[in-house]
Amino acid sequence: MLENSLMMVAIILIINVVYVSFFTIRMILTLKGQRYQAAFISMIEVVVYVIGLGLVLDNLNQIQNLVAYAVGYGIGVIVGMKIEEKLALGYITVNVITKEYDKDLPRTLRELGYGVTSWAANGLEGDRMALQILTPRKYELKLYAKIKELDPKAFIIAYEPKTIHGGFWVKSVKKGKLFS
């Protein structure tokens, strides 16, 4: 009996980790406008959800099943976020402020394939160079490392753009020429 009870807890836990992972990925795909992938994921998600919830509702008299459901939900959120980090969907815009005019940071980054726009700026302590860099999210950490290597004191802010239109860089991405 105890072995059967532990098996039920394990099954509910695993089912909920899978369900919530799919839920997280579907939400991210939806937010990124990838409707067909999101719809496909949602079909799998709902089947897993109904099976898991059915197991819990059929055995509501056993508190360990409800606890397993809740723990699986929490773990599923973490697993879904980790999967999304690995997929690194979309693009990131990185704003950099540097006082290193003598270093040709924009040229170096462009040679690496990043889309860079730069301009003169003025901060509290004087002249600065401002850069705006666009990159696929999967190259985000490499970009940060390169910027820190070239200017360890650079001020960096990043955000995800909602819409991207025009420019040479977008054409390069569509032609598959970036970072090749």
C-alpha positions in Angstrom: 0.0 0.0 0.0 2.8 2.4 0.9 4.6 1.6 -2.3 1.5 2.4 -4.3 1.0 5.6 -2.4 4.6 6.7 -3.1 4.2 5.8 -6.8 1.1 8.0 -7.0 2.9 10.9 -5.4 5.8 10.5 -7.9 3.5 10.3 -10.9 1.6 13.5 -9.8 4.8 15.3 -9.1 6.3 14.4 -12.5 3.1 15.2 -14.4 2.8 18.6 -12.9 6.5 19.5 -13.6 5.9 18.5 -17.2 2.5 20.4 -17.4 3.9 23.7 -15.9 7.0 23.5 -18.0 4.8 23.3 -21.1 2.6 26.1 -19.7 5.6 28.4 -19.2 7.0 27.7 -22.6 3.6 28.3 -24.2 3.2 31.6 -22.5 6.6 32.8 -23.6 5.9 31.6 -27.2 2.6 33.5 -27.1 4.3 36.7 -25.9 6.9 36.4 -28.6 4.1 36.1 -31.3 4.9 32.5 -32.2 1.2 31.4 -32.3 1.5 28.1 -34.1 4.2 26.7 -31.8 2.2 28.0 -28.8 -0.9 26.3 -30.1 0.9 23.0 -30.6 2.5 23.2 -27.1 -1.0 24.0 -25.6 -2.5 20.8 -27.0 0.2 18.7 -25.2 -0.1 20.9 -22.1 -3.9 20.4 -21.7 -3.7 16.6 -22.0 -1.0 16.4 -19.3 -3.0 18.9 -17.2 -6.2 16.9 -17.3 -4.4 13.6 -16.4 -2.6 15.2 -13.5 -5.6 17.0 -12.1 -7.7 13.9 -12.5 -5.3 11.9 -10.4 -5.4 14.5 -7.7 -9.2 14.9 -7.7 -9.7 11.1 -7.7 -7.6 10.9 -4.5 -8.4 14.1 -2.6 -8.5 12.2 0.6 -4.7 11.7 0.5 -3.0 15.0 1.4 0.3 13.9 0.0 -1.1 13.9 -3.5 -2.1 17.6 -3.2 1.3 18.4 -1.8 2.9 16.6 -4.7 0.8 18.6 -7.1 1.8 21.9 -5.5 5.5 21.0 -5.3 5.4 19.8 -8.9 3.9 23.1 -9.9 6.7 25.1 -8.2 9.4 22.9 -9.8 7.7 23.1 -13.1 8.0 26.9 -13.1 11.7 26.6 -12.5 12.2 24.0 -15.1 10.1 25.9 -17.7 12.2 29.1 -17.0 15.4 27.1 -17.4 14.2 25.6 -20.7 13.3 29.1 -22.0 16.7 30.4 -21.0 18.3 27.6 -23.1 16.0 28.3 -26.1 16.8 32.1 -25.7 14.0 33.2 -28.1 13.9 36.7 -29.5 16.3 39.6 -29.4 17.8 41.8 -26.8 18.8 45.5 -27.1 21.8 46.5 -25.0 22.6 50.1 -24.2 26.2 50.8 -23.2 27.7 54.0 -21.9 31.4 54.2 -21.9 34.0 56.9 -21.4 36.6 55.0 -23.4 36.6 57.1 -26.6 40.1 55.9 -27.5 38.9 52.3 -27.7 37.0 51.5 -30.9 34.3 49.6 -29.2 31.6 50.1 -31.9 33.9 48.9 -34.7 35.1 45.8 -32.7 31.5 44.8 -31.9 30.4 45.4 -35.5 33.2 43.1 -36.7 31.8 40.4 -34.4 28.4 40.7 -36.1 26.5 42.9 -33.7 24.3 45.7 -34.9 25.8 48.8 -33.2 24.7 52.4 -33.3 26.8 54.9 -31.4 26.7 58.6 -30.6 28.4 61.2 -28.3 26.7 61.6 -25.0 27.4 63.7 -21.9 27.1 62.4 -18.3 27.6 63.8 -14.8 31.4 63.4 -15.1 31.8 64.5 -18.7 31.8 63.2 -22.2 30.7 59.6 -22.9 30.0 57.4 -25.8 26.6 55.8 -25.9 26.0 52.6 -27.9 22.8 50.7 -28.7 23.4 47.1 -29.7 20.9 44.6 -31.0 21.6 40.8 -30.8 19.7 37.5 -30.7 19.2 36.5 -27.0 21.3 33.4 -27.5 24.4 35.7 -27.9 23.5 38.0 -25.0 26.0 36.6 -22.5 28.8 36.6 -25.1 28.1 40.2 -25.8 28.3 41.2 -22.1 31.5 39.3 -21.7 33.0 41.1 -24.8 31.9 44.5 -23.6 33.3 43.9 -20.1 36.6 42.6 -21.7 36.9 45.8 -23.8 35.7 48.2 -21.0 35.3 46.7 -17.5 33.7 50.0 -16.3 31.1 50.2 -19.0 27.5 50.9 -17.8 25.2 48.3 -19.4 21.4 48.2 -19.6 19.5 45.6 -21.5 15.8 45.1 -22.6 13.8 43.2 -25.0 12.5 45.1 -28.0 8.8 44.5 -28.9 9.2 45.4 -32.6 12.2 45.5 -35.0 12.0 47.0 -38.5 14.5 48.1 -41.0 18.2 48.5 -40.9 21.0 46.3 -42.4 21.1 44.1 -39.3 17.5 42.8 -39.7 18.3 42.0 -43.4 21.4 40.1 -42.3 19.4 38.0 -39.8 16.8 37.1 -42.3 19.5 36.0 -44.8 21.2 34.0 -42.1 24.5 35.9 -42.4 24.8 37.0 -38.8 27.5 35.3 -36.7 28.4 32.8 -39.3 
